[in-house]
Amino acid sequence: MHQRILRALRSSDRHPSSSVRILISAAAPLTPVLAEGLMDEFGDILYNVYGTTETGFGAIARPGNLRAAPGTVGRPPFGTELRILDDSGRELPVGEAGHLFVGGPLIFDGYSGGGSRETAGDLMNTGDLGHIDEQGRLFIDGREDDMIVSGGENVFPGEVENLLRHHDGVEDAAVIGVDDEEFGQRLRAFVVRADRVHLSEAELKAYVKERLARFKVPREVVFVDEVPRNPTGKVLKSQLPAPAR
């Protein structure tokens, strides 16, 4: 909805209403590009709320957080604890990505059909991968099952997607891993060009190569009219088209 509001404003002579006091984003990823766009239009009144059904609220980003670090989901609210753990359950240092565990009063008792989620003491695994910066701000790097392993290197699709969306010629982007005989997986990017912009696959690959490690450069770029998503903004990978050969 925020993306649609922003697009409607930019495609007309309308101006944001001064009666809008707060914008809240929740239940779907808030990209840095969208966060900056909303604040530039409406002012610094945007809040980003992160949580899961199983753990409740994990973090809240206030407007100041989002101006300083547009990709953050903020800091834990009162009574909530965050930890970034490795595969062995050890806490990782600042800046290093790992499994995000949350503890607090809103953690659920279990699924109605039985079972629960992985725990570490009083903390519960959210199923997300993330890291915490030196200011204590949390960043979500992706879902555990979305991480792409290419040639032994871990790639978070969200990092590449956010970079592509920062390109002036890109309206939207999604990155997935596809099977590769040599590297196990390779990156395939699906890109929606901005209106009236001529953009080539080679240009986008060069753009990513200049800013990220070589193994994070998509091997393929497929241009599409839209990126299919469900109502909460999650990319529907099964509906992404196969590239023409």
C-alpha positions in Angstrom: 0.0 0.0 0.0 2.8 2.4 0.8 4.4 1.7 -2.6 1.1 2.4 -4.3 0.5 5.6 -2.4 4.0 6.8 -3.3 3.6 5.9 -7.0 0.2 7.7 -7.1 1.8 10.9 -5.7 4.6 10.8 -8.1 2.5 10.3 -11.1 0.2 13.2 -10.4 0.2 16.7 -9.1 -1.1 15.6 -5.7 0.7 16.5 -2.5 0.7 14.6 0.8 -2.0 15.7 3.2 -0.7 17.7 6.2 -3.3 15.7 8.3 -1.2 12.5 8.0 0.6 12.3 11.3 2.1 8.8 11.3 2.9 6.1 8.7 3.4 2.6 10.0 4.9 -0.3 8.0 4.5 -3.8 9.3 4.0 -7.4 8.0 6.1 -6.9 4.9 9.7 -5.8 4.2 10.2 -2.1 4.0 13.0 -1.5 1.5 15.5 1.4 2.1 14.3 3.0 -1.2 10.7 3.0 -0.1 11.5 4.2 3.4 13.5 7.2 2.0 10.8 7.9 -0.6 8.0 8.0 2.0 9.9 10.3 4.3 10.9 12.6 1.5 7.2 13.0 0.6 5.5 13.0 4.0 8.3 14.0 6.4 9.9 12.0 9.1 6.8 10.3 10.4 7.5 6.8 9.4 7.8 3.8 11.7 8.8 0.3 10.8 7.6 -2.6 13.0 9.2 -6.0 12.9 7.9 -9.2 14.4 6.6 -12.7 13.8 3.4 -14.5 14.6 5.3 -16.8 17.0 7.4 -14.2 18.9 5.3 -11.0 18.7 7.0 -7.6 18.2 10.8 -7.9 17.9 11.9 -4.4 17.0 10.6 -1.0 16.1 12.3 1.6 14.0 11.5 5.2 14.8 11.8 8.0 12.2 15.3 8.9 13.4 16.5 5.3 13.0 15.1 5.2 9.4 16.8 8.5 8.4 20.1 7.3 9.7 19.8 3.7 8.4 16.8 3.3 6.0 17.1 -0.5 5.9 16.8 -1.0 9.7 13.9 -2.5 11.6 15.1 -0.7 14.7 15.7 -1.7 18.3 13.8 -4.1 20.6 10.8 -2.6 22.5 10.7 -2.7 26.3 10.8 -6.2 27.7 12.1 -7.8 24.4 15.6 -9.3 23.9 17.4 -9.9 20.6 20.3 -12.3 19.9 22.1 -13.2 16.7 23.3 -16.8 17.0 25.4 -19.0 14.8 24.6 -22.6 13.8 26.0 -23.9 17.1 23.9 -21.4 19.2 26.8 -19.1 20.0 26.2 -15.4 20.0 27.8 -13.6 17.1 29.7 -10.3 17.3 28.3 -6.9 16.1 27.8 -6.7 12.3 28.0 -10.5 11.7 24.9 -12.1 10.2 23.3 -15.2 11.8 20.0 -16.6 13.1 17.8 -14.1 14.8 16.3 -15.2 18.2 13.8 -13.1 20.1 12.7 -13.4 23.7 9.9 -11.5 25.5 6.4 -11.7 26.9 4.6 -12.3 23.6 6.3 -15.6 22.6 3.6 -18.2 21.8 3.1 -21.5 23.6 3.1 -23.6 20.5 1.2 -24.5 17.3 -2.4 -25.7 17.6 -1.5 -28.9 15.7 1.4 -29.5 18.1 5.1 -28.6 18.0 6.8 -25.3 18.4 9.9 -23.5 17.0 13.6 -23.9 17.9 14.5 -22.2 21.2 17.7 -21.2 22.9 16.9 -20.7 26.6 14.1 -18.2 26.8 14.7 -17.1 23.2 12.9 -18.3 20.1 14.2 -18.6 16.5 12.3 -16.2 14.2 13.3 -18.1 11.1 15.0 -14.9 9.9 18.7 -14.1 9.4 19.9 -10.7 10.6 22.7 -8.6 12.1 22.9 -5.8 14.6 25.1 -2.7 14.0 27.3 -0.8 16.4 24.3 1.4 17.4 22.2 -1.6 18.3 19.9 -1.4 15.3 18.6 -4.6 13.8 18.7 -5.4 10.1 17.0 -8.4 8.5 19.1 -10.0 5.9 16.6 -12.6 4.7 14.8 -15.8 5.6 16.9 -18.8 6.6 15.4 -20.8 3.6 16.0 -17.9 1.1 19.8 -17.7 1.5 21.7 -18.6 -1.7 24.9 -20.6 -1.5 26.9 -20.0 -4.7 30.4 -21.6 -5.0 30.5 -21.9 -1.2 29.7 -18.2 -0.6 26.5 -17.1 1.2 24.5 -14.5 -0.6 21.4 -12.8 0.9 19.0 -12.0 -1.9 17.8 -8.9 -0.1 21.2 -7.2 -0.2 21.3 -7.5 -4.0 17.6 -6.6 -4.5 18.0 -3.4 -2.4 21.0 -2.4 -4.5 19.2 -2.9 -7.7 16.2 -0.9 -6.5 18.5 2.0 -5.8 19.3 2.2 -9.5 17.4 5.1 -11.1 16.3 2.9 -13.9 14.8 0.2 -11.7 11.2 0.2 -10.4 11.4 -3.2 -8.6 13.6 -6.3 -8.4 13.7 -9.8 -7.0 16.7 -12.2 -6.8 16.6 -16.0 -6.5 19.0 -18.9 -6.6 18.8 -21.4 -9.4 20.6 -24.7 -9.8 24.1 -24.6 -11.3 26.2 -27.7 -12.0 29.5 -26.0 -11.2 28.6 -23.6 -8.3 25.6 -25.4 -6.8 23.5 -22.3 -7.3 23.8 -19.0 -9.2 21.9 -15.8 -9.0 19.1 -14.8 -11.3 17.6 -11.3 -11.0 14.2 -10.3 -12.2 14.0 -6.5 -12.8 11.1 -4.1 -13.6 12.4 -1.1 -15.5 11.3 2.3 -14.5 9.0 4.1 -17.1 10.7 5.1 -20.3 14.1 3.9 -19.2 16.3 1.8 -21.5 18.5 -0.4 -19.4 20.5 -3.4 -20.5 21.5 -6.6 -18.6 25.2 -5.7 -19.0 24.6 -2.3 -17.4 23.0 -3.8 -14.3 25.6 -6.5 -13.9 28.3 -3.8 -14.1 26.4 -1.7 -11.6 26.3 -4.5 -9.1 29.9 -5.6 -9.7 31.1 -2.0 -8.8 29.4 -2.1 -5.5 29.3 -5.7 -4.2 31.6 -8.7 -4.2 31.9 -10.6 -7.5 30.0 -13.7 -6.3 27.0 -11.4 -5.6 26.6 -10.4 -9.2 23.6 -12.0 -10.9 24.6 -14.4 -13.7 21.3 -13.6 -15.4 19.0 -10.5 -15.5 15.5 -11.1 -16.7 13.3 -8.0 -17.4 9.7 -8.4 -16.4 6.6 -6.2 -16.3 6.1 -6.8 -12.6 7.4 -8.9 -9.7 4.6 -11.2 -8.6 3.9 -10.8 -4.8 1.3 -12.0 -2.3 -0.8 -9.5 -0.3 2.0 -9.1 2.3 4.7 -8.3 -0.3 6.4 -11.7 -0.4 7.7 -12.6 -3.8 5.9 -15.5 -5.4 8.9 -17.4 -6.8 6.7 -20.1 -8.4 5.2 -17.3 -10.6 8.4 -15.8 -11.8 8.9 -16.6 -15.5 11.6 -18.8 -16.8 14.1 -16.9 -19.0 13.7 -17.3 -22.7 16.4 -19.4 -24.3 
